[in-house]
Amino acid sequence: MMTSRQSPSPTNWFKTIQRTRQGEPCLKPHHVTSVELLQRARHAFQAGRTVQESFRLAQLEALVRLLVEHECEFVDALGRDLHKSRFETVVLELILVKNEACYAINNLKKWMQPQRVERNLSTTLDECLVVNEALGVVLIIGSWCSPVQLCLVPLVGAIAAGNCAIINPSQCTPHTAELLHRLISSYLDNECFHVILAGPNYLAEIAELNFDHIFFTGNKEDGSRVAQAAARTLTPVTLVLGGKNPCYVDQECDLLITAQRIAWARFHNAGQSVVAPDYILCHVDVKAKLVQALKCCLIQFYGSDPRESHSFGRMVNMETLNRTRDLLLRSGKVAMGGKVIEAEKYIAPTILTEVVDSDPIMQHEAFGPVLPVLTINNVDEAIAFINRQEKPLCVYAYSTNSKVISRLMTETSSGSFCSNDSVLQSLMVTLPFGGVGASGMGSYHGRSSFDTFSHRKSCLLRGTRFECVTYLRYPPYDNRNLSLMTWASTLSQKSEGWCQIL
């Protein structure tokens, strides 16, 4: 545990959270704090604090201890912010981060090694290397839907790659944000790693502070503002954005297993997940059976009254509740659920049928426990429907027909794809995860996180020998020298991946 100069006290910081929630302006204090913390982190990076492998390993190991030693506090904070169950907190937040950190610890030495590349004749005695170089100070902007893992999984990559980092957890989950602030300042290096709070209205100002990379998870509108602000300082960004994730259910599938996996994926965390299936496209012949199977699963999962279930969450705030309720009331027909209790920020798990493409719930991301079911006649129609929409973060397909799965995977474009299950592809440390098009840019998890926060620097290490070859490039030019230079600079076409350099 580091004991250098502390960042602003959690108590004062949390009072600013409360002022923000009450509508009081707080841009100036946080803006000033952000500048100060950026300067401290910049000085620490320039002093070389993060370069050594031993430092990176120590910080990653400290992050694992943080999660293990304070599991109960995370369970409590997420329970207060999102009514999240202990099971979901441990499995979908804490274990995911620990897996990422342990994977980085186990592979860090290999990742940090320079990579040697193929050479041509003129460089055969030289060293051609790609060196992974830390970017500097990075900004990580998390989302409230998974407020621990969406802050700490990118942080694992930033630490492993040798960067300093400033983390901005969402103010929509204040108990979790306060806990992250307190624990990170207690476990990680106080000069290199800091937590700040900046609401959505202030993200653009923070993003203009000339970080070396910005990692953002959230909605498309805020992501666009962050990207525009970052562009003014030529700061590279990684954007993991929301979207409408389609879920195709074929007539050839195991309906019971399909219903169970879709219901869990859609309704965990009260549907507040960027990777949950957003709507179902099902074959007209299986619609009735699928809807009935989904109803049975919801009763099995949450009982006859989900409001009483300790396994079912709540909406994060009234704004999200009202938005979801509005989409629900103006779309399709309620086949199950639909109950809303404002005082508890509760929306019952809801299945909508008779939904059409023009309904409001199909025009906007449904970030809540509502699952629209649309019917199509065949897989061609499903593929065409998906390709008419913006590229989603995830595409899901349920079928026992491998040809159907192959077509959905190859004929649609998305950040990720999963067949006969949902969400799990986003939990795999060995699979890169990110968006494409409207669902984002860049990827992370495992080695991809390390690469995201690294600059791959090309290095050619030459000596002054063999000028008898290199002199051929000097003027005056003639055809003989051109022929010899072409021969010396040509890469063998027998090796895969080689091309000619003329």
Secondary structure, DSSP 8 states (H G I E B T S, - for coil): ---SS--S-HHHHHHHHHHHHTT---HHHHHHHHHHHHHHHHHHHHTTTTTSHHHHHHHHHHHHHHHHHTHHHHHHHHHHHH---HHHHIIIIIHHHHHHHHHHHHHHHHHHS-EE----GGGTTSEEEEEEEE-SEEEEE--SSSTTHHHHHHHHHHHHTT-EEEEE--TTSHHHHHHHHHHHHHHS-TTTEEE----GGGHHHHHTT--SEEEEEE-HHHHHHHHHHHHTTT--EEEEE----EEEE-SSS-HHHHHHHHHHHHHGGGG--TTS--EEEEEGGGHHHHHHHHHHHHHHHH-S-GGG-TT----SSHHHHHHHHHHHHTSSEEEE---EEGGGTEE--EEEES--TTSHHHHS---SSEEEEEEESSHHHHHHHHHHS---SEEEEE-S-HHHHHHHHHHS--SEEEESSSSGGGG-TTS-EE--GGGEE-EESTHHHHHHTEEEEEEEE--S--HHHHGGGSSS--HHHHHHHHHHH---TTSTT-----
